[in-house]
């Protein structure tokens, strides 16, 4: 029988730890010295103890996760070839972006293994196309349609067609689709990339889902087995982002159970664009790596990395290869596929998970008391709250409190990017008529980068 060596030591209570810390502080205030408050409104303590830790959250976490590659479908035939190539090189799931309903579905799916998870994100709403898609898909396939009429309203300021027609198409999906694994999605990434705090992201996702639940609940003839998907953008705060994904599962399970829906959901995660930089772009490799790690440890079903040069270069083989290989290294060399729900039982992460969920619930209740998510979008309340949070984060960046290495700390003055831009890396101003103010995504370093580009131009002009 093996002796337990720890029996020789007395347990140390949380109170004893605090007393020892207070003694070592020599009169300094414990809270002011060691407790810091994040931009998300979470007070982070210097230590976490079993006595004060909540019970581990009961989550429907996946047993494994998929390396996912995103492909823009300008041609069904070319996209199919690229999908096969990506799968041969290690991808386990494909995420197709569909810009047009003229895409030939048969060509797009030609030769793809039905067991491979396929995500389809349409930039349109078409009843005919969606029904053809359901017919094309085999019952045993893993095809997920990402149809999100409320998300489109928040992002563009308009419905796809109009409110009544968009909901009619949703009803057709609920009534007639038999072969798609899922077709209702909620995009938290929009709010994250626009500068919302983590509790806000979670609350808006919950309120977003609640709009769909209320709509479906009014129509008893439609299926209540509809499985939801969430699109998550993962930020740089490593442990917070792990807790965010866990809190999302916890909140969705709680809400869906109240309505009698399936409490499981599918989560596809990708790194945020908000902290990616134009200058010293190789640092983006490090940022995306830690963000993908958070996505895996938080319990995502699929993780889609972004290329280090995605904000200014068109899609290219080298960038895609590096992004894919980052995930393959995490999976096969770093053993990130060996344990399901690895964060379970961590005092710190369990506490963060519950604190984020509680803060999100408070925001969610305020939204519902104010008429619901769509109503508050129309009134501009959601946009205002996000703008306030984004301004706080931007101020922290401008003052150097929030650091992006190579941009607002340790910049390389020799970096020249003016001639490297294949894509416009800043917020595009497109004046158009909208029903409401859209939620605008913006990177933190845009103003700094525009100033540096202008200096490059003036320097070239002097020469």
C-alpha positions as CSV (number, residue, x, y, z in Angstrom):
1,X,0.0,0.0,0.0
2,X,1.4,3.3,-1.1
3,X,1.7,5.9,1.7
4,X,0.1,9.3,1.2
5,X,3.0,11.7,1.8
6,X,0.6,14.6,2.3
7,X,-0.7,13.1,5.5
8,X,2.3,14.6,7.3
9,X,1.2,18.1,6.6
10,X,-1.8,19.9,8.1
11,X,-4.3,21.5,5.8
12,X,-4.1,25.2,5.5
13,X,-7.4,27.0,5.5
14,X,-8.3,30.0,3.4
15,X,-8.4,32.2,6.5
16,X,-4.8,31.1,7.4
17,X,-3.6,32.0,3.9
18,X,-5.1,35.4,4.1
19,X,-3.7,36.0,7.6
20,X,-0.2,35.1,6.3
21,X,-0.5,37.3,3.3
22,X,-1.8,40.2,5.4
23,X,1.2,39.8,7.7
24,X,3.7,39.8,4.8
25,X,2.1,43.0,3.4
26,X,3.2,44.8,6.5
27,X,0.2,47.1,6.8
28,X,-0.6,47.5,3.1
29,X,-4.2,47.1,2.1
30,X,-4.9,43.6,0.9
31,X,-7.6,44.6,-1.6
32,X,-5.8,47.6,-3.1
33,X,-2.5,45.8,-3.3
34,X,-3.3,42.3,-4.5
35,X,-6.8,42.3,-5.9
36,X,-7.1,43.7,-9.4
37,X,-10.3,44.4,-11.4
38,X,-10.4,43.4,-15.0
39,X,-12.1,45.4,-17.8
40,X,-14.8,42.7,-17.6
41,X,-15.7,43.8,-14.0
42,X,-14.2,40.7,-12.4
43,X,-12.2,41.0,-9.2
44,X,-9.2,38.7,-9.5
45,X,-7.8,37.5,-6.1
46,X,-4.2,36.5,-5.4
47,X,-5.2,32.9,-4.5
48,X,-8.2,30.6,-4.8
49,X,-9.0,27.9,-2.2
50,X,-11.3,24.9,-2.1
51,X,-13.3,26.4,0.8
52,X,-14.4,29.3,-1.4
53,X,-14.6,27.5,-4.8
54,X,-18.1,26.7,-6.2
55,X,-19.0,23.2,-7.2
56,X,-17.6,22.2,-10.6
57,X,-20.0,23.3,-13.4
58,X,-21.9,20.5,-15.0
59,X,-21.1,20.9,-18.7
60,X,-21.9,19.0,-21.9
61,X,-18.3,19.3,-23.0
62,X,-17.2,17.4,-26.1
63,X,-14.9,14.4,-25.8
64,X,-12.7,15.8,-28.7
65,X,-12.4,18.8,-30.9
66,X,-11.9,19.3,-34.6
67,X,-9.2,21.2,-36.5
68,X,-11.3,23.4,-38.8
69,X,-10.4,25.3,-41.9
70,X,-12.5,28.2,-43.4
71,X,-13.0,28.4,-47.2
72,X,-14.7,31.2,-49.1
73,X,-16.8,29.7,-51.9
74,X,-16.4,31.8,-55.0
75,X,-16.6,28.7,-57.0
76,X,-18.1,25.4,-55.8
77,X,-15.6,23.3,-57.8
78,X,-12.5,25.2,-56.6
79,X,-13.8,25.2,-53.0
80,X,-14.3,21.5,-53.2
81,X,-10.8,20.9,-54.4
82,X,-9.4,23.1,-51.6
83,X,-11.5,21.3,-49.0
84,X,-10.1,17.9,-50.1
85,X,-6.6,19.4,-50.0
86,X,-7.1,20.8,-46.5
87,X,-8.4,17.5,-45.2
88,X,-5.4,15.7,-46.7
89,X,-3.1,18.1,-44.9
90,X,-4.7,17.6,-41.4
91,X,-7.9,19.5,-41.3
92,X,-10.8,17.6,-39.7
93,X,-13.7,19.9,-40.4
94,X,-14.5,22.5,-43.2
95,X,-16.2,25.8,-42.7
96,X,-17.6,27.1,-46.0
97,X,-18.6,30.8,-46.4
98,X,-21.4,31.0,-49.0
99,X,-21.7,34.5,-50.7
100,X,-24.4,33.4,-53.2
101,X,-27.4,31.1,-53.5
102,X,-26.2,30.2,-57.0
103,X,-23.6,27.8,-55.6
104,X,-23.9,24.3,-57.0
105,X,-24.3,22.1,-53.8
106,X,-23.6,18.8,-55.6
107,X,-20.2,20.1,-56.8
108,X,-19.4,21.6,-53.4
109,X,-20.0,18.3,-51.5
110,X,-18.5,16.0,-54.2
111,X,-16.4,13.2,-52.6
112,X,-16.5,14.7,-49.1
113,X,-16.8,12.1,-46.3
114,X,-20.2,12.4,-44.7
115,X,-18.6,11.9,-41.3
116,X,-16.5,15.1,-41.7
117,X,-18.2,18.1,-39.9
118,X,-19.2,20.7,-42.5
119,X,-20.2,24.2,-41.4
120,X,-22.0,26.4,-43.9
121,X,-22.4,30.2,-43.3
122,X,-24.6,31.8,-45.9
123,X,-24.5,35.6,-46.5
124,X,-28.1,35.5,-47.7
125,X,-31.5,34.0,-46.7
126,X,-33.2,31.7,-49.3
127,X,-35.9,29.2,-48.5
128,X,-35.3,27.3,-51.8
129,X,-31.6,27.1,-51.3
130,X,-31.9,25.8,-47.7
131,X,-34.4,23.1,-48.7
132,X,-32.2,22.0,-51.6
133,X,-29.3,21.8,-49.1
134,X,-31.4,19.6,-46.8
135,X,-32.2,17.3,-49.7
136,X,-28.6,17.2,-50.8
137,X,-27.3,16.3,-47.3
138,X,-27.4,12.6,-46.3
139,X,-29.1,11.7,-43.0
140,X,-25.8,10.4,-41.6
141,X,-23.9,13.6,-42.5
142,X,-22.5,16.2,-40.1
143,X,-23.7,19.4,-41.9
144,X,-24.4,22.5,-39.8
145,X,-26.1,25.5,-41.5
146,X,-25.4,28.8,-39.7
147,X,-28.6,30.8,-40.2
148,X,-28.8,33.8,-37.8
149,X,-31.4,36.4,-38.7
150,X,-30.9,38.4,-35.5
151,X,-27.1,38.3,-35.8
152,X,-27.5,39.6,-39.4
153,X,-29.7,42.5,-38.1
154,X,-27.1,43.4,-35.4
155,X,-24.2,43.2,-37.9
156,X,-25.7,44.9,-40.9
157,X,-28.5,47.0,-39.4
158,X,-31.0,45.3,-41.6
159,X,-32.9,42.1,-41.9
160,X,-31.9,39.8,-44.8
161,X,-35.3,40.7,-46.4
162,X,-37.7,41.9,-43.7
163,X,-38.6,40.8,-40.3
164,X,-41.7,38.8,-41.3
165,X,-40.0,37.1,-44.3
166,X,-36.8,36.2,-42.3
167,X,-38.9,34.5,-39.6
168,X,-40.9,32.7,-42.2
169,X,-37.7,31.2,-43.7
170,X,-36.7,30.2,-40.1
171,X,-40.1,28.5,-39.7
172,X,-39.6,26.5,-42.9
173,X,-36.3,25.2,-41.6
174,X,-37.8,24.2,-38.3
175,X,-40.7,22.4,-40.0
176,X,-39.1,20.7,-43.0
177,X,-35.4,20.2,-42.5
178,X,-34.6,16.6,-41.5
179,X,-31.0,16.0,-42.4
180,X,-29.1,19.1,-41.2
181,X,-27.5,18.6,-37.8
182,X,-28.3,22.2,-36.9
183,X,-29.4,25.4,-38.6
184,X,-29.8,28.1,-35.9
185,X,-26.6,29.9,-34.9
186,X,-25.6,32.8,-32.6
187,X,-22.5,34.8,-33.3
188,X,-20.8,36.1,-30.1
189,X,-17.8,37.0,-32.2
190,X,-19.5,40.2,-33.4
191,X,-19.8,41.5,-29.9
192,X,-16.3,40.5,-28.9
193,X,-14.7,42.1,-32.0
194,X,-16.7,45.3,-31.4
195,X,-15.3,45.6,-27.8
196,X,-18.0,44.1,-25.6
197,X,-16.9,42.7,-22.2
198,X,-17.1,39.0,-21.6
199,X,-20.3,39.2,-19.4
200,X,-21.8,41.3,-22.2
201,X,-20.9,38.8,-24.8
202,X,-22.5,36.0,-22.8
203,X,-25.6,38.1,-22.0
204,X,-26.2,39.1,-25.5
205,X,-25.8,35.5,-26.7
206,X,-28.3,34.4,-24.1
207,X,-30.8,37.2,-25.0
208,X,-30.2,36.4,-28.7
209,X,-31.1,32.8,-28.1
210,X,-34.1,33.8,-26.0
211,X,-35.5,35.6,-29.0
212,X,-35.4,32.4,-31.0
213,X,-36.9,30.4,-28.1
214,X,-39.8,32.8,-27.7
215,X,-40.4,32.6,-31.5
216,X,-40.3,28.9,-31.6
217,X,-42.4,28.5,-28.4
218,X,-45.2,30.4,-30.1
219,X,-45.4,27.8,-32.8
220,X,-46.1,24.4,-31.3
221,X,-46.1,22.7,-34.7
222,X,-42.3,23.2,-35.1
223,X,-39.7,20.9,-33.7
224,X,-38.2,21.6,-30.2
225,X,-35.2,19.4,-31.1
226,X,-33.4,22.2,-32.9
227,X,-29.8,22.2,-31.9
228,X,-28.1,25.6,-31.5
229,X,-24.6,26.6,-32.6
230,X,-22.5,29.4,-31.2
231,X,-19.7,31.2,-33.0
232,X,-17.2,32.4,-30.5
233,X,-14.3,34.8,-30.9
234,X,-11.6,34.1,-28.4
235,X,-9.6,37.0,-26.9
236,X,-6.1,37.2,-25.3
237,X,-7.1,36.9,-21.6
238,X,-6.2,33.2,-21.4
239,X,-8.0,31.9,-18.3
240,X,-11.0,34.3,-18.7
241,X,-11.6,33.0,-22.2
242,X,-11.5,29.4,-21.0
243,X,-14.1,30.4,-18.4
244,X,-16.2,32.3,-21.0
245,X,-16.8,29.2,-23.2
246,X,-17.6,27.1,-20.1
247,X,-20.0,29.8,-18.8
248,X,-21.6,29.8,-22.3
249,X,-22.4,26.1,-22.0
250,X,-23.6,26.5,-18.5
251,X,-26.0,29.4,-19.3
252,X,-27.3,27.8,-22.5
253,X,-28.0,24.6,-20.6
254,X,-29.9,26.5,-18.0
255,X,-32.0,28.5,-20.4
256,X,-32.8,25.7,-22.9
257,X,-33.9,23.4,-20.1
258,X,-36.5,26.0,-19.0
259,X,-38.0,25.9,-22.5
260,X,-37.7,22.1,-22.9
261,X,-35.1,22.3,-25.6
262,X,-32.0,20.1,-26.1
263,X,-29.5,21.5,-23.6
264,X,-26.4,20.6,-25.7
265,X,-25.0,22.9,-28.3
266,X,-22.2,23.1,-30.8
267,X,-19.4,25.7,-30.3
268,X,-17.0,26.7,-33.1
269,X,-14.3,29.1,-31.9
270,X,-11.7,31.3,-33.7
271,X,-9.2,33.9,-32.5
272,X,-10.4,37.5,-32.2
273,X,-9.5,40.1,-34.8
274,X,-9.6,42.9,-32.2
275,X,-6.0,42.5,-30.9
276,X,-4.4,41.6,-34.2
277,X,-1.9,44.1,-35.6
278,X,-0.6,45.2,-39.0
279,X,2.9,46.1,-37.8
280,X,5.1,43.3,-36.3
281,X,2.5,40.9,-37.7
282,X,4.5,37.8,-36.7
283,X,3.4,38.4,-33.1
284,X,-0.1,37.5,-34.3
285,X,1.2,33.9,-34.4
286,X,1.7,33.9,-30.7
287,X,-1.6,35.6,-30.0
288,X,-3.6,33.1,-32.1
289,X,-1.8,30.2,-30.5
290,X,-2.8,31.1,-26.9
291,X,-6.3,32.0,-28.1
292,X,-6.7,28.6,-29.7
293,X,-5.5,27.0,-26.5
294,X,-8.2,28.8,-24.6
295,X,-10.8,27.6,-27.2
296,X,-9.7,24.0,-26.7
297,X,-9.5,24.0,-22.9
298,X,-12.8,25.9,-22.7
299,X,-14.5,23.0,-24.5
300,X,-15.1,24.1,-28.1
301,X,-16.3,21.4,-30.6
302,X,-14.3,22.9,-33.5
303,X,-11.5,25.5,-33.6
304,X,-10.8,27.5,-36.7
305,X,-7.5,29.4,-36.6
306,X,-6.9,32.6,-38.5
307,X,-3.7,33.3,-40.5
308,X,-1.1,35.6,-39.0
309,X,-1.5,38.0,-42.0
310,X,-5.3,37.7,-42.4
311,X,-6.0,41.4,-41.7
312,X,-4.0,42.6,-44.7
313,X,-3.2,39.7,-47.0
314,X,-5.7,37.8,-49.2
315,X,-6.0,34.1,-48.4
316,X,-2.8,32.4,-49.3
317,X,-1.4,28.8,-49.0
318,X,1.5,29.8,-46.6
319,X,-0.7,31.6,-44.1
320,X,-3.3,28.8,-44.2
321,X,-0.7,26.2,-43.7
322,X,0.8,27.9,-40.7
323,X,-2.6,28.4,-39.1
324,X,-3.6,24.8,-39.7
325,X,-0.2,23.5,-38.3
326,X,-0.6,25.6,-35.2
327,X,-3.7,23.6,-34.4
328,X,-2.1,20.3,-35.4
329,X,0.8,20.9,-33.1
330,X,-1.6,21.6,-30.2
331,X,-3.5,18.4,-30.9
332,X,-0.8,15.9,-31.8
333,X,2.4,17.3,-30.2
334,X,1.0,19.1,-27.1
335,X,-1.6,16.5,-26.3
336,X,-4.5,18.9,-26.2
337,X,-6.8,16.1,-27.4
338,X,-6.2,13.7,-24.5
339,X,-8.6,15.0,-21.9
340,X,-12.2,16.2,-22.0
341,X,-13.1,19.2,-19.9
342,X,-9.5,19.6,-18.5
343,X,-10.4,22.8,-16.7
344,X,-12.9,21.1,-14.4
345,X,-12.0,21.4,-10.7
346,X,-9.6,24.3,-11.1
347,X,-10.6,26.7,-8.2
348,X,-9.7,29.7,-10.3
349,X,-11.5,28.8,-13.5
350,X,-14.5,27.3,-11.8
351,X,-14.9,30.6,-9.8
352,X,-14.4,32.7,-13.0
353,X,-17.0,30.5,-14.8
354,X,-19.7,31.1,-12.2
355,X,-18.8,34.8,-11.7
356,X,-19.1,35.4,-15.5
357,X,-22.4,33.5,-15.7
358,X,-23.8,35.5,-12.7
359,X,-22.8,38.8,-14.2
360,X,-24.2,37.8,-17.6
361,X,-27.5,36.7,-16.1
362,X,-27.9,40.2,-14.5
363,X,-27.4,41.9,-17.8
364,X,-29.7,39.3,-19.5
365,X,-32.5,40.1,-17.0
366,X,-32.1,43.8,-17.6
367,X,-32.4,43.2,-21.4
368,X,-35.5,41.1,-21.0
369,X,-37.1,43.7,-18.6
370,X,-36.3,46.3,-21.3
371,X,-38.3,44.4,-24.0
372,X,-35.8,41.9,-25.2
373,X,-32.7,41.8,-27.4
374,X,-34.3,43.0,-30.7
375,X,-36.1,45.8,-29.0
376,X,-33.0,47.1,-27.3
377,X,-31.1,46.8,-30.6
378,X,-33.7,49.0,-32.3
379,X,-33.5,51.5,-29.5
380,X,-29.7,51.5,-29.7
381,X,-29.2,50.4,-26.1
382,X,-27.1,47.4,-27.0
383,X,-24.9,49.4,-29.3
384,X,-24.4,52.1,-26.7
385,X,-23.3,49.6,-24.0
386,X,-20.8,48.0,-26.4
387,X,-19.5,51.4,-27.4
388,X,-18.9,52.3,-23.8
389,X,-17.0,49.1,-23.1
390,X,-15.0,49.5,-26.3
391,X,-14.0,53.0,-25.4
392,X,-12.7,51.8,-22.0
393,X,-10.6,49.2,-23.7
394,X,-9.4,51.6,-26.3
395,X,-8.4,54.1,-23.6
396,X,-6.4,51.4,-21.8
397,X,-4.6,50.6,-25.1
398,X,-4.0,54.3,-25.8
399,X,-2.5,54.8,-22.3
400,X,-0.3,51.8,-22.6
401,X,-2.1,49.9,-19.8
402,X,-3.3,47.3,-22.3
403,X,-0.2,46.2,-24.3
404,X,0.1,45.0,-27.8
405,X,3.8,44.2,-28.3
406,X,5.2,45.7,-31.5
407,X,2.5,48.3,-31.6
408,X,2.1,50.4,-28.5
409,X,5.1,48.8,-26.8
410,X,8.5,47.9,-28.3
411,X,7.5,49.0,-31.9
412,X,10.0,48.4,-34.6
413,X,10.4,51.7,-36.4
414,X,11.9,50.0,-39.4
415,X,8.7,48.1,-40.2
416,X,7.2,49.3,-43.4
417,X,3.7,48.1,-44.4
418,X,2.4,50.5,-47.0
419,X,3.3,48.3,-50.0
420,X,2.1,45.1,-48.3
421,X,-1.6,45.8,-48.1
422,X,-3.7,43.5,-50.3
423,X,-6.8,44.1,-48.1
424,X,-8.0,47.2,-46.4
425,X,-7.3,46.6,-42.7
426,X,-9.4,49.3,-41.2
427,X,-13.1,49.9,-40.5
428,X,-14.8,50.6,-43.9
429,X,-17.2,53.5,-44.0
430,X,-20.2,52.5,-46.2
431,X,-23.0,55.0,-45.9
432,X,-26.2,53.1,-46.4
433,X,-29.8,53.2,-45.1
434,X,-30.3,50.9,-42.2
435,X,-33.2,50.1,-39.8
436,X,-30.9,50.5,-36.9
437,X,-27.3,51.3,-36.0
438,X,-25.1,48.3,-36.8
439,X,-22.6,46.9,-34.3
440,X,-19.2,47.8,-35.8
441,X,-16.2,45.6,-35.3
442,X,-12.9,47.5,-34.9
443,X,-9.3,46.5,-34.0
444,X,-7.6,48.3,-31.1
445,X,-4.5,49.3,-33.1
446,X,-6.3,50.9,-36.1
447,X,-5.6,54.6,-35.2
448,X,-2.0,53.9,-34.4
449,X,-1.5,52.0,-37.6
450,X,-3.1,54.7,-39.7
451,X,-0.8,57.3,-38.2
452,X,2.3,55.1,-39.0
453,X,1.1,54.5,-42.6
454,X,0.7,58.3,-43.0
455,X,4.3,58.8,-41.8
456,X,5.5,56.2,-44.3
457,X,3.8,58.2,-47.1
458,X,5.2,61.5,-45.9
459,X,8.7,60.0,-45.6
460,X,8.4,58.6,-49.2
461,X,7.2,62.0,-50.4
462,X,10.3,63.8,-48.9
463,X,12.6,61.3,-50.7
